């Protein structure tokens, strides 16, 4: 008897779920953008005072953009499950610790490790360790939500395999949180990273993520809502917003990804982080045509 061929879904059958996923992504992005913008614009002065800082150009700016980013990320991405919310709130809280009581004398991973060898525990080192814990928790939640969504179509991996996947995914989330923070050195730069990474994932992420690729859409939406005042040099993400943005992007990056893809992502993140200890990203951007113009786009002419 001839073997029956499996019935494959036609492109027309696939369009509906993809379209619904993109509609959800657009809605999530709009919510995240509106919430982040509203918090940054309408917070009372009593909340703004602790976040006032001086930027690289010597101008007074507010870091309240960071908490606004965290709230926009958490509310928008909540439709994707608990994982991106934990990533946003956890990474944002650790960043706030550095923003509000951090010691500016120790910079970079090397500086924090040097301080630890001297017997000083910096808030930056606490943040690095904390991001590892937040990343691990978020990755474990992401994997559990993915298995619950897909159902019992495949045998459950062993506890060792699940732990390994969570460790790699957690490292990706922590690494992304740290890397985005390294870009927050010029007006709008880190938010542009959020848009460049988040928008394609929101559009092309497909319907596998719950109600569309909501984590990526939330990252893109919150970044867009805060971009204009950041470009004008009126506000900054600070560690609070940059760490939260990177962590949510990290969740979006590992969602539904294989172990090999996660390892490739982790290798790239580690490589860029180590490179940042030797090379100034700002100098590379300003000396590279295309990157230089994109980085400067939207800032007022001097």
C-alpha positions in Angstrom: 0.0 0.0 0.0 1.4 3.4 -0.9 2.6 5.5 1.9 0.5 8.7 2.5 2.4 11.9 2.3 2.1 14.3 5.3 -0.2 17.2 4.7 1.7 20.4 4.7 0.2 23.8 5.6 0.0 26.0 2.6 1.3 29.6 2.7 -2.3 30.8 2.8 -2.9 28.8 6.0 0.2 30.3 7.5 -0.6 33.9 6.7 -3.4 34.2 9.3 -1.2 33.4 12.4 1.7 35.5 11.1 -0.6 38.4 10.5 -2.2 38.1 14.0 1.3 37.9 15.5 2.3 41.1 13.8 -0.9 42.8 14.9 -0.2 41.8 18.5 3.4 43.1 18.0 2.2 46.4 16.8 -0.3 46.7 19.7 2.4 45.8 22.2 4.8 48.3 20.7 2.2 51.1 20.9 1.4 50.3 24.5 5.0 50.2 25.6 5.8 53.4 23.7 2.8 55.3 25.2 3.5 54.2 28.7 7.2 54.9 28.6 6.5 58.4 27.1 3.8 59.2 29.6 5.9 58.2 32.7 8.9 60.2 31.5 6.8 63.3 30.7 4.4 63.4 33.6 6.4 62.2 36.6 6.2 64.7 39.5 9.3 66.8 40.3 9.8 65.0 43.6 10.5 61.8 41.6 12.8 63.6 39.2 15.2 65.2 41.7 17.2 62.0 42.6 17.7 61.2 38.9 19.3 64.5 37.8 22.8 64.1 36.4 25.3 65.8 34.1 25.9 64.2 30.7 29.1 63.9 28.6 28.6 67.4 27.2 28.3 69.0 30.7 24.5 69.5 30.4 22.0 68.7 33.2 19.8 65.7 32.2 17.4 63.4 33.9 17.9 59.6 34.3 14.2 59.2 34.9 14.0 57.9 31.3 15.4 54.7 32.8 12.5 53.9 35.1 10.1 55.0 32.3 11.8 52.4 30.0 11.5 49.7 32.6 7.7 50.3 33.2 7.0 50.5 29.4 9.0 47.2 28.9 7.3 45.4 31.8 3.7 46.4 30.9 4.1 45.8 27.2 5.9 42.5 27.3 3.6 41.0 30.0 1.5 39.4 27.3 4.5 37.3 26.4 4.6 35.7 29.8 6.4 36.3 33.1 10.0 36.0 31.8 10.4 39.4 30.0 8.7 41.1 33.0 11.2 39.5 35.4 14.0 40.5 33.1 12.9 44.1 32.8 12.2 44.6 36.5 15.2 42.7 37.8 17.8 44.2 35.4 16.2 47.6 35.9 16.4 47.4 39.7 20.1 46.4 39.5 20.8 49.3 37.2 19.0 51.7 39.5 21.4 50.5 42.3 24.3 51.6 40.2 22.6 54.8 39.0 21.6 56.0 42.5 24.4 54.8 44.8 27.1 53.5 42.5 30.8 54.4 42.7 31.9 56.1 39.5 35.6 55.5 40.2 35.4 51.9 39.0 34.4 51.5 35.4 34.0 48.4 33.2 34.3 44.8 34.1 38.1 45.1 34.6 37.6 48.0 37.0 35.1 46.1 39.1 37.3 43.0 39.3 40.3 45.1 40.3 38.2 46.7 43.1 37.2 43.2 44.2 40.9 42.1 44.4 41.5 45.2 46.6 38.8 44.1 48.9 36.1 46.5 47.7 32.8 45.3 46.5 31.4 47.8 44.0 27.7 48.2 43.1 28.9 47.4 39.5 30.1 44.0 40.6 26.9 43.4 42.5 25.0 44.3 39.4 27.1 41.8 37.2 26.3 39.0 39.6 22.7 40.0 39.9 22.3 40.1 36.2 23.5 36.5 36.0 20.8 35.5 38.5 18.1 37.5 36.7 19.2 36.1 33.4 19.1 32.5 34.7 15.6 33.0 36.2 14.3 34.6 33.0 15.8 31.9 30.7 14.3 29.1 32.9 10.9 30.8 32.7 11.2 31.3 29.0 11.9 27.7 28.4 9.1 26.5 30.7 6.6 28.8 29.0 7.8 27.6 25.6 7.3 23.9 26.6 3.9 24.7 28.0 2.9 26.5 24.8 4.1 23.7 22.5 2.5 21.0 24.5 3.7 17.4 24.8 4.8 17.1 21.1 8.3 16.2 22.1 9.8 14.2 25.0 10.7 16.3 28.0 14.5 16.9 28.1 16.4 15.6 31.1 16.9 18.0 34.1 20.6 18.3 33.1 19.8 19.4 29.6 17.2 21.9 30.8 19.7 23.3 33.3 22.3 23.7 30.6 19.9 25.4 28.2 18.9 27.8 31.0 22.5 28.6 31.9 23.3 29.4 28.3 20.1 31.4 27.8 20.7 33.2 31.1 24.2 34.2 30.0 22.8 35.6 26.8 20.2 37.7 28.7 22.8 39.0 31.1 25.3 39.6 28.3 22.7 41.5 26.3 21.8 43.7 29.3 25.5 44.6 29.8 26.2 45.2 26.1 23.3 47.6 25.6 24.5 49.5 28.6 27.9 49.9 26.9 26.2 51.8 24.0 24.5 54.3 26.3 27.3 56.9 25.9 25.8 59.3 23.4 22.2 60.7 22.9 19.9 58.1 21.4 22.5 55.4 20.8 21.3 52.7 23.1 17.7 53.3 22.1 18.6 53.0 18.4 20.2 49.6 19.3 16.8 48.7 20.8 15.1 49.6 17.6 17.6 48.0 15.2 17.4 44.7 17.1 13.8 44.8 18.3 11.9 45.9 15.1 13.1 43.0 12.8 12.4 40.4 15.5 8.9 42.0 16.1 8.1 41.8 12.4 9.8 38.4 11.6 9.5 36.6 14.9 6.5 34.7 13.7 3.5 33.4 15.7 5.4 30.9 18.0 5.9 33.5 20.7 2.7 34.0 22.7 0.5 36.6 21.1 3.3 37.6 18.7 6.9 38.4 19.5 5.8 40.7 22.3 9.2 41.0 24.1 10.9 42.4 21.0 7.9 44.6 20.2 8.0 46.0 23.8 11.7 46.8 23.5 11.2 48.6 20.2 8.1 50.4 21.3 9.5 51.7 24.6 12.7 52.8 22.8 10.7 54.7 20.2 8.6 56.4 22.9 11.7 57.8 24.6 13.9 58.5 21.6 13.1 62.2 20.9 14.1 63.7 24.3 17.1 61.4 24.5 18.3 62.6 21.1 17.9 66.2 22.3 20.1 65.5 25.2 17.3 66.1 27.8 17.3 62.6 29.3 19.3 59.4 29.5 18.5 55.7 30.0 21.3 55.3 32.5 22.0 51.8 33.8 18.4 51.4 34.9 16.9 51.7 31.4 19.8 50.3 29.4 20.2 47.1 31.4 16.4 46.5 31.3 16.3 47.1 27.6 19.1 44.7 26.9 17.7 42.0 29.2 14.3 42.1 27.4 16.0 41.9 24.1 18.0 38.9 25.4 14.7 37.2 26.3 13.5 37.8 22.8 16.7 36.5 21.3 16.6 33.1 23.1 12.8 32.6 22.8 12.3 29.4 20.8 16.0 29.2 19.8 18.1 26.0 19.7 21.1 25.4 22.0 23.5 26.0 19.1 21.9 29.3 18.3 22.1 30.4 21.9 25.8 29.4 22.0 26.4 31.5 18.9 24.6 34.4 20.4 26.6 34.1 23.6 29.9 33.8 21.8 29.1 37.1 19.9 28.1 38.9 23.1 31.2 37.8 25.0 33.4 38.7 22.1 31.9 42.2 21.9 32.1 42.7 25.7 35.8 41.7 25.8 36.5 43.9 22.8 34.9 46.9 24.6 37.6 46.6 27.3 40.3 47.2 24.6 38.5 49.3 22.0 36.2 52.4 22.3 32.9 51.7 20.5 32.5 55.5 20.2 35.7 55.8 18.3 34.8 52.9 16.0 31.4 54.3 15.3 32.7 57.8 14.6 35.4 56.6 12.3 33.1 54.3 10.3 31.0 55.8 7.4 27.4 54.8 7.7 27.6 54.0 11.4 28.7 57.6 12.0 25.8 59.1 10.2 23.2 56.7 11.7 24.6 57.4 15.2 24.3 61.1 14.7 20.9 61.0 13.0 18.2 62.9 15.0 20.6 64.9 17.2 20.4 68.7 17.0 23.1 70.2 14.9 25.9 71.8 17.0 
